Amino acid sequence: MYLVTILGNLLIFLAVSSDSHLHMPIYFFLANLSFVDICFTFTTIPKMLVNIETQKKVIPYGSCIMQMFFFILLATLDNFLLTVMAYDRFVAICHPLHYMATMSPQPCGLLVLVSWIMIVSLFYCTSLGVYLSSAATQSSHSSAVATVMYTMVTPMLNPFIYSLRNKDIKEALNVVMGLYDPP
C-alpha cells in the first residue's frame, strides 16, 4: 500500500508538471495534493513499518512531537486542498463565464498558500480523537483500523479518485511512463 501510494502520487505529480496542457488550476491543485499525500505518508509509515519489523514500539518524545506536528499539518493541508479543488469545480460549473478571471494564477496561488498555512480540519479532529482517546473507550484494533484508513487508504486512493477518470491525465501518465509519444 505504501509503494502504491508513493508511486501513484509521484506519477500524478510528474504528469501534471511535465505536460503543459495540464497547467490549469484544477491540475495545479491536484499536483499539490499528490505532493502533500507523499509527504503525509512519509511522516508516519516508515516508522510504522520499522516498528512492525522489529516488534519495538518506542519513539523518543521529541521525535513523537515532530512526527505529530508534521502529521497534523499535512493532514490539514490535504483537507484544505480538497476544499480548494471543490471550490474550483464549483466556480467552473456554476460560473463558467467568470472561471478564468476567478481562477487566474494569482488566486490559485493564494488558495494553495492559504491551504498550506491553515490548521483546522476534519483530519485534525480525527487524529486527535484517535491519539488522545482513552484505552477504555476504544480498542487497539479499532484504533489501528482508523489509523490505517486515514494514513494509508486515503492518500493511496486520491490519485485514482481525482485523476484516472480524466482523459488528459491518462494521456500525460502514458507519456511520463513512456507508453505513448506525444504528437
C-alpha positions as CSV (number, residue, x, y, z in Angstrom):
1,M,0.0,0.0,0.0
2,Y,2.9,2.4,0.8
3,L,4.5,1.8,-2.5
4,V,1.2,2.2,-4.4
5,T,0.6,5.5,-2.5
6,I,4.1,6.9,-3.3
7,L,4.2,5.7,-6.9
8,G,0.7,6.8,-7.7
9,N,1.0,10.2,-6.3
10,L,4.5,10.7,-7.8
11,L,3.2,9.7,-11.3
12,I,0.4,12.3,-10.9
13,F,2.8,15.0,-9.8
14,L,5.2,14.2,-12.7
15,A,2.4,14.0,-15.3
16,V,0.9,17.4,-14.3
17,S,4.4,19.0,-14.0
18,S,5.6,17.8,-17.4
19,D,2.5,18.3,-19.5
20,S,1.9,21.9,-20.5
21,H,-1.7,21.0,-21.4
22,L,-2.3,20.3,-17.7
23,H,-1.1,23.7,-16.4
24,M,-4.6,24.7,-15.4
25,P,-6.0,25.4,-11.9
26,I,-7.5,22.0,-11.1
27,Y,-4.4,20.2,-12.1
28,F,-2.2,22.6,-10.2
29,F,-4.3,21.7,-7.1
30,L,-4.1,18.0,-8.0
31,A,-0.3,18.1,-8.2
32,N,-0.1,19.9,-4.8
33,L,-2.5,17.3,-3.4
34,S,-0.2,14.5,-4.7
35,F,2.9,16.1,-3.2
36,V,1.2,16.5,0.2
37,D,0.0,12.9,0.1
38,I,3.5,11.7,-0.5
39,C,4.8,13.9,2.4
40,F,1.9,12.9,4.6
41,T,2.5,9.1,4.3
42,F,6.2,9.7,4.7
43,T,5.7,11.2,8.2
44,T,4.5,8.0,9.8
45,I,4.5,5.0,7.6
46,P,8.3,4.4,7.5
47,K,8.5,4.4,11.3
48,M,5.4,2.2,11.5
49,L,7.0,-0.3,9.1
50,V,10.2,-0.4,11.2
51,N,8.1,-0.9,14.3
52,I,6.3,-3.8,12.7
53,E,9.5,-5.4,11.5
54,T,11.4,-5.0,14.8
55,Q,8.4,-5.5,17.1
56,K,9.6,-2.4,19.0
57,K,7.1,0.4,19.5
58,V,9.4,3.0,21.0
59,I,9.8,6.6,19.7
60,P,11.7,9.4,21.5
61,Y,9.5,12.1,22.9
62,G,11.0,14.8,20.6
63,S,10.6,12.6,17.5
64,C,7.0,11.9,18.5
65,I,6.2,15.6,18.8
66,M,7.8,16.4,15.5
67,Q,6.0,13.5,13.8
68,M,2.7,14.6,15.2
69,F,3.3,18.2,14.1
70,F,4.0,17.3,10.5
71,F,1.3,14.7,10.5
72,I,-1.4,17.2,11.6
73,L,0.0,19.9,9.4
74,L,0.0,17.8,6.3
75,A,-3.4,16.2,7.1
76,T,-4.9,19.6,7.5
77,L,-3.3,20.8,4.3
78,D,-4.7,17.7,2.5
79,N,-8.2,18.7,3.6
80,F,-7.8,22.3,2.5
81,L,-6.5,21.3,-0.9
82,L,-9.6,19.1,-1.3
83,T,-11.7,22.1,-0.3
84,V,-10.0,24.4,-2.8
85,M,-10.4,21.7,-5.5
86,A,-14.1,21.6,-4.7
87,Y,-14.3,25.4,-4.9
88,D,-12.5,25.3,-8.3
89,R,-15.1,22.8,-9.6
90,F,-17.9,24.9,-8.1
91,V,-16.7,28.0,-10.0
92,A,-16.2,26.0,-13.2
93,I,-19.8,24.6,-13.1
94,C,-21.8,27.4,-11.6
95,H,-20.0,30.4,-13.0
96,P,-18.3,29.2,-16.2
97,L,-18.1,32.7,-17.8
98,H,-16.2,34.0,-14.8
99,Y,-14.0,31.0,-14.3
100,M,-10.8,32.3,-16.0
101,A,-11.0,35.6,-14.1
102,T,-11.8,33.9,-10.8
103,M,-9.3,31.1,-11.0
104,S,-6.3,33.0,-12.5
105,P,-2.8,32.1,-11.4
106,Q,-2.8,34.7,-8.5
107,P,-6.0,33.5,-6.8
108,C,-4.9,29.8,-7.3
109,G,-1.5,30.5,-5.7
110,L,-3.2,32.3,-2.9
111,L,-5.6,29.4,-2.3
112,V,-2.8,27.0,-2.2
113,L,-0.9,29.2,0.2
114,V,-3.9,29.5,2.5
115,S,-4.2,25.8,2.3
116,W,-0.6,25.4,3.4
117,I,-1.0,27.6,6.5
118,M,-4.4,26.7,7.8
119,I,-4.6,24.3,10.7
120,V,-8.2,23.4,11.2
121,S,-9.8,20.3,9.6
122,L,-11.6,17.0,9.8
123,F,-8.3,15.1,9.9
124,Y,-7.1,17.3,12.8
125,C,-10.1,16.2,14.9
126,T,-9.9,12.6,13.7
127,S,-6.2,12.2,14.5
128,L,-6.6,13.9,17.9
129,G,-9.6,11.6,18.6
130,V,-7.5,8.5,17.8
131,Y,-4.4,9.5,19.7
132,L,-6.0,11.2,22.7
133,S,-8.9,8.8,23.3
134,S,-8.6,6.6,26.4
135,A,-7.9,2.9,26.1
136,A,-11.1,2.2,27.9
137,T,-13.3,3.8,25.2
138,Q,-11.5,2.4,22.2
139,S,-10.0,-0.9,21.4
140,S,-6.5,-1.1,19.9
141,H,-7.9,-2.9,16.9
142,S,-10.4,-0.2,16.1
143,S,-7.7,2.5,16.7
144,A,-5.4,0.6,14.3
145,V,-8.1,0.4,11.6
146,A,-8.9,4.1,11.9
147,T,-5.2,5.0,11.7
148,V,-4.6,2.9,8.6
149,M,-7.7,4.4,7.0
150,Y,-6.5,8.0,7.2
151,T,-2.8,7.4,6.9
152,M,-2.7,4.9,4.1
153,V,-6.0,4.4,2.3
154,T,-7.0,8.0,1.7
155,P,-3.6,9.1,0.2
156,M,-3.4,5.9,-1.8
157,L,-6.9,6.4,-3.3
158,N,-6.5,10.1,-4.1
159,P,-4.6,9.7,-7.4
160,F,-7.2,7.1,-8.6
161,I,-10.2,9.1,-7.5
162,Y,-9.2,12.5,-8.8
163,S,-7.3,11.6,-11.9
164,L,-7.8,8.3,-13.5
165,R,-11.2,9.1,-14.9
166,N,-9.7,12.1,-16.7
167,K,-8.6,11.6,-20.3
168,D,-5.9,14.4,-20.1
169,I,-4.3,12.8,-17.0
170,K,-4.3,9.4,-18.6
171,E,-2.5,10.7,-21.7
172,A,0.0,12.6,-19.6
173,L,0.6,9.5,-17.5
174,N,1.2,7.4,-20.6
175,V,3.8,9.9,-21.8
176,V,5.5,10.0,-18.4
177,M,5.7,6.2,-18.2
178,G,7.0,6.0,-21.8
179,L,3.9,4.2,-23.1
180,Y,2.9,6.9,-25.6
181,D,4.8,9.6,-27.5
182,P,3.1,13.0,-27.6
183,P,2.0,14.2,-31.1
